[in-house]
Amino acid sequence: MLELLNLVGERATPDCEYAGYGWARVDRLWLATDDQRGRAVDDVLLLALHSADDAEALADDIELEFELSVGAPVSVLASAFLARWLPRLPADASAIVLALCNPHRAVLRTPPGKTPIHYAHGDVTSWLDRDDDGDHIRLQADEWSTLRAT
């Protein structure tokens, strides 16, 4: 799971060229808006995704980009991706967290499902904090929002 967020090994700053993507289950992670630890979210289905650098600004969606091992990158809107893939992923998590930059600060629509989805406004950076209590994954962004089923 640390590989998914590019947290293997020591680093002073995030690697802006890293384009890994995928999903993992996480017992606990922290959503922060500054250098502090932030708020804990437990029993998480974590989706690490990337927004396209040259994406059009959309008010209610984010253009995702997937770099493939062969050929040109593939793009899809987050709404279409989540509608197709969330039902295929484990459904027993207490929360879903999108580790996804949202440079245009889109306000996402709630996809089908009952699990709350946390997503960022602005860029997201991942950090591995170490203290006397152990290692803690922290995702830092300007702001975090939560989508809840209605």
C-alpha positions in Angstrom: 0.0 0.0 0.0 2.9 2.4 0.6 4.0 1.8 -3.0 0.6 3.0 -4.2 1.1 6.4 -2.6 4.9 6.5 -3.4 5.8 6.4 0.3 8.5 3.8 0.1 11.8 5.2 1.3 12.6 8.7 2.6 11.7 11.8 0.7 11.8 15.5 1.4 9.2 16.5 -1.1 6.5 14.7 -3.2 7.6 13.3 -6.6 5.3 15.3 -9.0 6.2 12.8 -11.8 4.9 9.8 -10.0 1.8 8.5 -11.8 1.0 5.2 -10.0 -2.7 4.4 -9.5 -4.8 1.6 -7.9 -6.6 0.8 -4.8 -5.9 -0.6 -1.3 -7.6 -1.2 2.0 -6.2 1.0 4.9 -7.0 0.6 8.6 -6.6 4.3 9.3 -5.3 7.4 7.5 -5.3 11.1 8.2 -6.9 13.8 6.1 -5.1 17.1 6.7 -5.3 20.7 5.5 -2.0 21.8 6.9 1.2 20.3 8.3 -0.6 18.9 11.3 -1.9 15.3 11.4 -5.5 16.2 10.6 -8.6 14.0 11.2 -8.5 10.2 11.2 -10.6 8.1 8.8 -10.8 4.4 9.6 -11.5 1.3 7.6 -10.8 3.0 4.2 -11.0 1.9 0.6 -8.3 4.1 -0.8 -8.3 5.0 -4.5 -5.1 6.6 -5.8 -5.8 8.4 -9.1 -4.4 11.2 -11.1 -6.0 14.2 -12.8 -4.8 15.2 -16.2 -2.3 18.1 -16.1 -3.9 19.8 -19.1 -7.5 19.1 -18.1 -10.3 21.4 -18.9 -11.8 23.1 -15.8 -15.1 21.4 -15.0 -17.4 22.6 -12.2 -18.6 19.1 -11.2 -16.1 16.5 -12.5 -12.4 15.8 -12.8 -10.6 14.4 -15.9 -8.6 11.4 -14.8 -5.4 10.3 -16.6 -3.9 6.8 -16.6 -0.4 6.3 -17.9 -0.2 2.8 -19.4 3.0 0.8 -19.9 2.3 0.8 -23.7 0.8 3.6 -25.8 -0.6 7.0 -25.0 -2.2 7.9 -21.6 -5.9 7.2 -21.4 -8.4 9.7 -19.9 -11.9 9.4 -18.4 -14.1 11.6 -16.3 -14.1 10.7 -12.6 -17.9 10.4 -12.6 -17.8 7.7 -15.3 -14.8 5.9 -13.7 -16.5 5.8 -10.2 -19.8 4.7 -11.6 -18.2 1.8 -13.4 -15.5 0.7 -10.9 -16.9 1.4 -7.4 -19.4 -1.4 -7.7 -16.6 -3.8 -8.6 -14.4 -2.9 -5.6 -14.9 -4.2 -2.0 -18.1 -2.7 -0.7 -17.5 -3.3 3.1 -15.3 -0.3 3.9 -16.6 2.4 6.2 -15.2 5.2 3.9 -13.7 5.7 0.5 -10.9 8.2 0.1 -9.9 9.6 -3.3 -6.1 10.4 -3.3 -6.7 12.6 -6.3 -5.7 16.1 -7.1 -8.6 18.4 -7.9 -6.8 21.5 -9.4 -10.0 23.2 -10.5 -11.7 22.5 -7.2 -14.6 20.7 -8.8 -17.6 19.9 -6.6 -18.2 16.2 -7.3 -21.6 14.6 -7.5 -22.5 11.7 -5.3 -22.1 8.4 -7.2 -24.3 5.4 -6.4 -23.6 3.7 -3.1 -23.9 4.2 0.6 -20.3 4.6 1.6 -19.1 8.2 2.3 -16.5 9.4 -0.2 -13.8 11.9 0.9 -12.1 14.0 -1.8 -9.9 17.0 -2.0 -10.0 20.5 -3.4 -6.6 21.4 -4.8 -3.5 19.2 -4.9 -3.1 16.1 -2.7 0.3 15.1 -1.3 0.9 11.9 0.6 3.2 11.6 3.7 4.3 8.9 6.0 4.5 10.4 9.5 6.5 8.5 12.1 6.1 9.0 15.9 6.1 7.0 19.1 2.7 5.5 18.1 4.1 4.1 14.8 3.7 5.1 11.1 0.7 7.2 10.0 -0.4 7.9 6.4 -1.4 11.5 5.9 -3.0 13.0 2.8 -2.7 16.7 2.7 -4.8 19.1 0.6 -6.2 22.6 0.7 -9.7 21.3 1.7 -11.5 18.0 2.1 -15.2 17.4 1.2 -17.4 14.4 1.9 -20.1 12.9 -0.4 -22.8 11.1 1.4 -25.7 9.1 -0.1 -29.0 10.9 0.0 
